Amino acid sequence: MNKTELIEHVADQAHLSKAQTQAALQALLETIVQKVADGDKVILIGFGTFDSKVRSAREGRNPKTGDAIDIPAATVPVFSVGKSFRPAVNK
């Protein structure tokens, strides 16, 4: 399912226009991205938690040449699945 299909499905389920649903979804996604970028957690009970973590610097290998390369530390987004989401997928 892509974003357009998601908007259509949610609009039908919530009895909203596609424009209203698109605006709400866009606002939700932008808020999640901004809050995680600011270092906050976004917790949606039963669905999951959006957070960030620091990945430490490490040594890697260039897959083409096999040469060692230094990979710098980075802050990356992470998602942890909620308790009711996992069993819904694992039927």
N, C-alpha and C positions, 0 to 999 in steps of 0.2 A: 504494500500500500504506500503510495507516495503522498505528499502533502495535500495535493488537490483532492485526491480520493478521501483522505482523512477529513478535510473540511466539508466535503459533500456528505459524508456519513454522519459527522457530528451535527451538521445543520439539520439533517433529517431527524436525528434522534432528539435534538433539543427544540425542534420546531422554530428555528431561527433562520434568517436569511444567510446565504453563503457569505455575503459581505460582512455581516455581524460576526459570524463564526471565524472568518479569516482574521478580522481585526482582533478578536479575543485571543485566538491562537498565537498570533504574532506578538501581542502584548505579553502573553504567558511565557513564550520562548525567550523574548528579550529580557524579561525580568529574571528568569532562571539564569541566563548567561551572565547578566550584570551582577547578580548576587554572588554567584560562584566565583566570578572574576574578582569580586571585592573580598573574597575569603570567607563568605558566609556559606552555611549549609542550607539547602532547600529540601525540607522533609515533607513528603506527601504520604501520610499514614496509609499503609496498605499497598501503596504503589512502589515507593522507593525513595532514595535519598540521593540528591545531586550534591557533590562536594568536590574539593580539589585536594591534591596531595603533591608533595615535592618528591620528584624522582631524582635521586642522587646522581652525580657525575659517574661515568663508568667508561671502561674501554670496550670498544666494539671492533668488528672486523668489516672491511670493505668486502662484500660478497664477490665482486668481480676479481679483485687482485689478492685478497687475503691479507692485505696490509692492516696493521692496527691503527685505529683512529680513536680520538678522544671524543666522547659524547658528553656535552655539558649538562649540568643539572637543569631541570625544568620543572615548572609547575604544570600539572596536567589535570584535566577534569576526570572525575570518576563517578560511576553510578552504582549504587547498591540496591539490589532488588528487595522489595518489601515482602512481608510474610504471606500476604494473600495473593500476590502476583505470581510467585514461584509455583505454587500448586496448580494455579489456573493454567499455566503453560505446560506443566508436567502431568498431563492427564493420563 
